[in-house]
Amino acid sequence: MSNLSPVATIASLSAHEGQTITLRGWLYNLRASGKLLFPIFRDGTGTIQGIVPKAAVPEEVFETLKNLTLESSVIVTGKVRADSRAPSGFELDVEGIEVLQRVPDETPFPITLKEHGVDFLMEHRHLWLRTPRQSAILRVRATIMRAAAEYFDTNGFIRTDPPILTPNACEGTSELFEMDYFDDDKAYLTQSGQLYIEATALALGKVYSFGPTFRAEKSKTRRHLTEFWMIEPEVAFLELDGLLELAEGFISHIVTTVLAQHRADLKVIGRDVEKLEAVVAPTPAGERGPFPRLSYEEAHAMLEDAFAKGLIETRHQDGDDFGSPDETYISSQFDKPVMIHRYPAAIKAFYMQPDPLDPSKALCVDVLAPEGYGEIIGGSQRVDSYDLLKSRIEAHNLPLDAFQWYLDLRKYGSVPHSGFGMGIERAVAWICGLDHVRETIPFARTLNRIYP
């Protein structure tokens, strides 16, 4: 076959309408109708259907395709033709094919168009990734990660990477993976870079970290992974109201970017894009900010009302944190992310600044994604008093010597500062409309799975 035609990707075919191109990829599916073959090829950027009339191609090409097995790797030449009925808007009139590796008949590709159980698909995750929906999710994930970093990079933030191995935890070591370090010391896989980027924020002003984090909690919910990616900004001289505005702009930028670049992928995934468009829709005049804000008391009152009306089964106890069912109900009442602020200080982390108007409340915020997806961002203004932070560390029975460096930040030029963390996988689950977080990352690590 000729190699003179330009190599193109499926995503770029609009630039090659009417041209003969070379496509490098895999056979995703094949159906036959008499003397017509309809192969579907994928190349990592999308899928396209080929048209192969027996009379229009050499017999060798027709027979090769007719007997080709799924996921065989191929180089295909053909003419790009616009077709409004095709999902991509184009079809390929196949002219020639070269088979790089034919999947043997005796070991066919294990994932077919029939229904497979979740355990089977996760056991074959390395192959499940090739299906159009899973590939689309990973493309959206990559854009969410790029847009997240882009927002901070273009707004004066400096990326500073905290250590993955730490001598202590943000909130105790009960949910951390412990490992042996040198000279019989213990180290832990990080659950957050926050404490360390507080230090870099006081050096550089506006910083963020972006990397893997680890949680050893034995959770089996659809929202939890043991290994996930977290982006965490931290800003000197920023108080809680400014932090809420930062989170609004950050989320809006990510959703806007995904809508601009991935409508085709969202369609493959089955996402209702109108729900995402509502997130970044213009706000009615007079409404404060694009995202609704609720105090902890207002959120609790909403749950009380829902329980009284029989809309939720379990009554929320005032003073308790919100569980997943509580967050699911609250967030399902809004078409934009909802910001719940000023939780009781007693249920929040030791480093959160108390509200000067009511010290029993913490200057903190959880951002719940709409449609029942729950928390995607957690953040707070940090304690900036040396004496208060020291007493908090002691009250939480944390080793004071391990946090001496953290206390130093309040000893040498302390200022009000704030930050938040967003788990990428929860954001992907919400933006893609996924039922379970295990599909948001190439290889999920959960309580019962570390293979493949």
N, C-alpha and C positions, 0 to 999 in steps of 0.2 A: 504494500500500500504506500501511497505517496506521503512523504513527510514535509511537503512544501507548504501545506496550509498552516496558518498561525495557530499556536496553542492558546486555547481560551478556557476560562472557567465557566461553569454554569451561571454563576452570579453575574458574569460580564457579557452574557450573550446579547443583551440589548444593543451593544456596540458592534455587533457582527451580523445583524440581520441581513439575510440574502447572501452571506459569505459562506464558503466552505472552511470549516475550522477543524482542529484536532482537539479532542477531549480525552483527558487521562483520568480514569476512575475505576468504578466497579459496577457490576450488574446488580442492581437492587431488586428488580422483579422482571418477569417476562410472561407475556400472554400471547397466544396465537389465535388467529381467526382466518382459517383457510390458508390462502396464499399471502397473508399479511402477518408480520410479526410486530409486536409492540414492546420492545425492551425499554425498561426504565433504568437510566444510569444515574449514579451519584458520584460526586467528586469532592465532597467535604464542604462545598459552598452551597449545595442545593441538589435537587433532582430534576431530570428532564426526561420526557418520553421520546423515544426514537420511533420512526416509522420505517418499516422495511418491507416493501412490496417485492415478492419473489422475482417479478419480471424486471425490476429496476436495478438489481444488483447482481454481481457474479454469483453463480450457484454456490461457490465455496463460502462466500460471505453469509448467504442465507442459511446454509446448513450449519456453519460454525455458530451462528447466533441461535439457531433453533435448538441446538443441543448444548447450549452453554448453561452452566450451573450458577446458581445465585452466589454473589460475592466473589465471582471470578474477577481478577483484575484485567483491565483491557485498555487499549488505546483505540479510540473510535474517530473516524473522520466522517463528516456529514455537513449538509447545508442547513444553516439556521433559518427557520421559517416562523414568522409571527403567526400565532393562533390564539385568539381571545378566549377560546374554551380551555386552553391548557392552564394549569395552576400558575406556572411561571410566565405565561404569556407567549411562550415559544415552544416549538417542537424541533426535532432534529431529523432531517431526511438522511438516513444513514447511507454512506457510500462504501465504507470499508471498515474492517476491524482487525486488530492484532491482539491476541490473547497472551498476556504476560504470565498468568498462572491460573490454570483451570482447577476449581475446587473439585476434588474427586467425587464421583457418584456414590462411592461407598461411605463417604463421610460428608454428607451434605451440611450446609450452613444450618446450625441448630435453631436459629430464631426465624420463624416464618410469620406470615400474616395472620395466622390463627392466634387465639388467645393463649397466653402463657401465664403461669402463676408468678407472683412477685419473687418468691424464693428462687425459682428457676432463672428469672431475668437477672436478679442480683448475682447469682452464681456465675452467670455469663455476662457480667457487666462489661467486660472488655470487648464483647461483641455487640451487646445491646446498644452501646454508644453509636453504632453505625446507622441505626434506624433514624428516619427523618425527624421524628419528634425529639429524640434525645440529642441529636446533633443540633437542632434548633435551640434547645434549652442551653446548650453549652456556648453557642454563639451569643445568645442574649447575656449569659453570665459574663462572658469576656467583655462585652460592652458595658455592663453594669460596673465591673471592676475598673475599666478604663475611665468611664465617666466619673466614678467616685474619686479617683486620684486626680483627674483633670480639674474637678471643681476646686480642690484645695490648691493644686499646682498653679492655677490661674488666679487665685485670690490671695496670693502672698504667703502661703504656708510652705514650710520647709519639711520635707520628709525626713524623719529621723527614726531609725530602726532600733527597737529595744531588743534585749537579749531574749532568746527562746528558753535558755536554761536560767533559772532564777533560784536564789537561796531561800526565798520566802514567797508567800502568796499575797494577793491583794486582800483577800478576806478569809484567811486561814487555809490550811492544807488538806481539809477533808475531801475536797473534790479535785485534787490534783494528782497527776501521774508522778510518782516518786522514782528517782533513779539514784544509783550510787555514783558519787563523784570521786575525785582524787582524795587520797589520804583519809578515807572513811567518811568524808563529808557527804551530805545528802543534797541533791538538787531536784528541782521540779520543772516539768514542762509548763510554760507560761499559760495562764488563763486570761491574761490581758497585758498589754504593754503600758497601761495607764500610768502607773507610778513612775516609770522611767521617763515617759514623755512629759510628765509634769516637770521633771528636771530640765529637759531640753527646751520646754516652753519658756522657762525662766531664763534660759540662755539666749533663745532666738525669737521669742515673742509669740509666733504662730507656727505650730508644728502639727504633724500627723504621723502616725505609724500605720503600716499595712502589712499584715503577715498572718501566718498560721497561729492558731491558739488551740488549747486543749482543755477539755473538761472531763473529769472522771466520774461525774455523777451517773448513777445507774438508772438512767431515764430511758423509757421505751416510747416516748411520745413521738408524734409525727413532726415535731418541731426541733428535735434535739439530735445533734451529732457529737461524737467525742473529739473530732478534729474538724476545725472549720476556719474560715478566714475572717479577720476582723479589721475594719478601718476605724482609727481612733484619732480625732483631732483634739488638740489641747491649746488653749489660748490664754495668755497672760492679760490681765486687766479686763477680763470678760466676766460678766455676772449672768444670772440665770436667764433674764429676759433676752439678752443678746445670744445666749446659747440656743434658745428656742428659735430665734430668727435664723441662726446658722443652720440648724437642722432642717428648717423649712426650705431654705434655698438649696441645700444639698439634695434633699429628696426630689424636689421639683426638677432640678437639673438632670438627675438620673432618669426619671420617668420621661422627661422631654426627649432626651437623647435616644432612649430605647424606642419610643414612638417614631422618631424621625428615621431610624435606621433599620428597624426590625419588624415592620408590619407583616411582611411575608412570613417570617419565622413565627410571629405570634399567631398567625392564622394556622400554620402547621401544628402548633402546640394546642390550638383550640381556645386561645385566650380571647375574651370579650374586650376588645380594645376601648370600647366606650367607657368601661369602668376605669381604665387608665387615663383616658382623656379627661374624665371628671376630676381627677387629682390635680391637674394643671390648668383647669378651666378658669377663666376670669372670675374674680371674687366680686359678689355684689357690693355696691357702694355702701360704705358704713360698717361693713363687717371687719373685725380686727384680724388682719393676717389671713393668708390663704387656708390655714389649717385650724380647725376648732381646738380650743383649749378647755380643759376641765380640771378643776382642783380635785384632789383626792376625795374630798367630801362630796363634791358633785357627782363623781363617778360612783361612789358608794350609794348615793341616793338613787341614781339611775338603776343600780342593781336591786335595791330595795323595792323600787316600783315594779321592776320586772318580775321579782319573786312574788310580790303581792298579786300580780296579774297572772301568775302561773306560766310565765314565759321562760323562766329558768327553774331548775329543780332544786338547786342548793342555795341556801341563803348565805350571802357574804357577811362575814362578821366585821363590824367596824373596827379598824385598827389592824386588821390582817392585810397581808399583801394580796394582790389579785392573782388568782390561779388562772390556768389556761382557759377554763370555761367562762370565767368572768371576763377575761380579755377578749375572748371570742365574741361574747354578747355585746360588749361595749363597742368594739371596733366594727361590728356588723351594722351598727346604727348610723354609720357615717359613710359618705362616699369619698372622703379625703382622710388621710392619716389624722388621728386625734392625739393630742398631747395632754397627758395626765401629769400634773405637777404637784409638788409639795406633799409627798407621802409622809406618814408618821416617821420621825427620825429613828424610832426604836426598831423598825424593821428594815432599815437601810444600812449601807456600809459605813464603816467608821470614819471615812474620809469626807463625808458629805457635810457641807456647811449648813448649820441650822438657820432657819428663817428668823431674822431679827425681830419680826413682828409677832412670831409665835415659835419659840425655840423647840417646841415639841414636833415641829415640822422640819423636814429637810428641803433644802433648795435643790430639788432634783426633778427629772422629767423622764417618763417613759413614753415613747412614740409608738402607738399601735397602728398597724396597717389596716386599711378598711377591709370589708368583706369577711371579717372574722379571722384574719391572719395573725392577729396578736402582735406582741412586741417585736419591733425591728430595731429600735434605738433605745439605749438607756444612757442617761448622762446626769451630770450634776455640776453645781458650783462646789469647789473643794474647800475644805477647812483651811484657813490661812493663818490661824493662830497657833503658835508653837505649843502653848500650855494646853489649849483645848485638844489639839491633835494627840499630844502625849497622853492626856487622860483618856481619850477615846481608845487608843491602842491598848492601854492597860485594862480598860473596862471590857474589851473584847478578848482579853487573855492572850494577846499576841506577844511574841518575844520582842521586847523593847530594843534589844541590841541589834536585831535584824533590820529594824526600821530606823536606825539612827541616821543613816544617810537621807532618808525621806524626811525626817524631822529637821535636818539641816536646811532644807528648802524653805522652812519657816523661820529659820534663825538668821539667814543672810538675805535680806531684801525681800521679804514675803509680800505678795500682792494678791488681790482677788484673782482667781483663775478658774476656768471651767472647761469641761470637755465631755465628749460622749463616745460611745462605741456602737458600731453597726455591724452585725454579722451578715456577711455577704449572702450566705445561703438562705437565710430567712427572707432577705430582700428579693432574691431570685424566685423563691417559692411564691411570694406575693405577686411580683410583677408578671410572672409566667402563669399564675393561677394554678399552681400544683397542689396536689393533695398531701404530698409527703416530701420532706426535706431531702430524702435520700436521692432524689432525681436532680438535685441542684448542684451537685459536685461530681466530677468524673468518677471518683471511687470513694463511696461513702464509708466512713468508719463509725459504727454504731455499737451498742452494747453487745450484740451477738454476731457482728460481722467484721472480719479483718481480711477476708479473701474475696475477690482477687486483689 
